[in-house]
Amino acid sequence: MQVGTVGGGTQLASQSACLNLLGVKGANREAPGGNARLLARVVAGSVLAGELSLMSAISAGQLVNSHMKYNRSSKDVTKVSSS
């Protein structure tokens, strides 16, 4: 996974604020690449948590139910027969 804590968009206000919040902005003087490795772990952990949440919602049948409850369509697709 490629992430960056130096250069590029890291100087933009919102990106800089988020990197500062995580404590990974800029280069790590003691361990070169350490901040980027830590940021990659944070990103990977967040993605893993999202995937686990998605899989549990699918397993429990909540994903389809919530989509049916909050969809923007007025058509009830649960009553449409498959042909």
CYANA upper distance limits for C-alpha pairs under 8 A (distance plus 0.5 A):
  1 MET  CA     40 ALA  CA      7.24
  2 GLN  CA     40 ALA  CA      8.00
  3 VAL  CA     36 ALA  CA      6.62
  3 VAL  CA     39 LEU  CA      7.54
  3 VAL  CA     40 ALA  CA      6.71
  4 GLY  CA     10 THR  CA      8.13
  4 GLY  CA     36 ALA  CA      6.22
  4 GLY  CA     39 LEU  CA      8.48
  5 THR  CA     10 THR  CA      6.75
  5 THR  CA     19 LEU  CA      7.72
  5 THR  CA     24 VAL  CA      7.05
  5 THR  CA     25 LYS  CA      5.72
  5 THR  CA     26 GLY  CA      5.72
  5 THR  CA     27 ALA  CA      7.39
  5 THR  CA     35 ASN  CA      7.22
  5 THR  CA     36 ALA  CA      6.33
  5 THR  CA     39 LEU  CA      8.41
  6 VAL  CA     10 THR  CA      6.60
  6 VAL  CA     25 LYS  CA      7.43
  6 VAL  CA     26 GLY  CA      5.43
  6 VAL  CA     27 ALA  CA      6.87
  7 GLY  CA     11 GLN  CA      7.24
  9 GLY  CA     15 GLN  CA      7.33
 10 THR  CA     15 GLN  CA      5.90
 10 THR  CA     16 SER  CA      5.75
 10 THR  CA     19 LEU  CA      8.23
 10 THR  CA     25 LYS  CA      8.22
 11 GLN  CA     15 GLN  CA      7.40
 11 GLN  CA     16 SER  CA      6.05
 12 LEU  CA     16 SER  CA      6.27
 13 ALA  CA     17 ALA  CA      6.57
 14 SER  CA     18 CYS  CA      6.76
 15 GLN  CA     19 LEU  CA      6.70
 16 SER  CA     20 ASN  CA      6.57
 16 SER  CA     25 LYS  CA      7.44
 17 ALA  CA     21 LEU  CA      6.59
 18 CYS  CA     22 LEU  CA      6.83
 19 LEU  CA     23 GLY  CA      6.55
 19 LEU  CA     24 VAL  CA      5.88
 19 LEU  CA     25 LYS  CA      5.33
 20 ASN  CA     24 VAL  CA      6.68
 20 ASN  CA     25 LYS  CA      5.87
 22 LEU  CA     39 LEU  CA      8.47
 24 VAL  CA     28 ASN  CA      8.48
 24 VAL  CA     35 ASN  CA      5.34
 24 VAL  CA     36 ALA  CA      7.70
 24 VAL  CA     38 LEU  CA      7.78
 24 VAL  CA     39 LEU  CA      7.22
 25 LYS  CA     35 ASN  CA      7.65
 26 GLY  CA     35 ASN  CA      7.90
 27 ALA  CA     32 PRO  CA      7.21
 27 ALA  CA     33 GLY  CA      7.46
 27 ALA  CA     34 GLY  CA      8.36
 27 ALA  CA     35 ASN  CA      7.10
 28 ASN  CA     32 PRO  CA      5.86
 28 ASN  CA     33 GLY  CA      7.01
 28 ASN  CA     34 GLY  CA      6.39
 28 ASN  CA     35 ASN  CA      6.34
 33 GLY  CA     37 ARG  CA      6.73
 34 GLY  CA     38 LEU  CA      6.67
 35 ASN  CA     39 LEU  CA      6.63
 36 ALA  CA     40 ALA  CA      6.60
 37 ARG  CA     41 ARG  CA      6.79
 38 LEU  CA     42 VAL  CA      6.83
 39 LEU  CA     43 VAL  CA      6.71
 40 ALA  CA     44 ALA  CA      6.50
 41 ARG  CA     45 GLY  CA      6.43
 42 VAL  CA     46 SER  CA      6.65
 43 VAL  CA     47 VAL  CA      6.73
 44 ALA  CA     48 LEU  CA      6.59
 45 GLY  CA     49 ALA  CA      6.62
 46 SER  CA     50 GLY  CA      6.76
 47 VAL  CA     51 GLU  CA      6.69
 48 LEU  CA     52 LEU  CA      6.65
 49 ALA  CA     53 SER  CA      6.64
 50 GLY  CA     54 LEU  CA      6.63
 51 GLU  CA     55 MET  CA      6.60
 52 LEU  CA     56 SER  CA      6.63
 53 SER  CA     57 ALA  CA      6.70
 54 LEU  CA     58 ILE  CA      6.71
 54 LEU  CA     63 LEU  CA      8.30
 55 MET  CA     59 SER  CA      6.55
 56 SER  CA     60 ALA  CA      6.56
 57 ALA  CA     61 GLY  CA      6.57
 57 ALA  CA     62 GLN  CA      5.53
 57 ALA  CA     63 LEU  CA      5.70
 58 ILE  CA     62 GLN  CA      6.70
 58 ILE  CA     63 LEU  CA      5.86
 58 ILE  CA     64 VAL  CA      8.00
 61 GLY  CA     65 ASN  CA      7.21
 62 GLN  CA     66 SER  CA      6.46
 63 LEU  CA     67 HIS  CA      6.74
 64 VAL  CA     68 MET  CA      6.60
 65 ASN  CA     69 LYS  CA      6.58
 66 SER  CA     70 TYR  CA      6.49
 67 HIS  CA     71 ASN  CA      5.91
 68 MET  CA     76 ASP  CA      8.44
 76 ASP  CA     80 VAL  CA      7.78
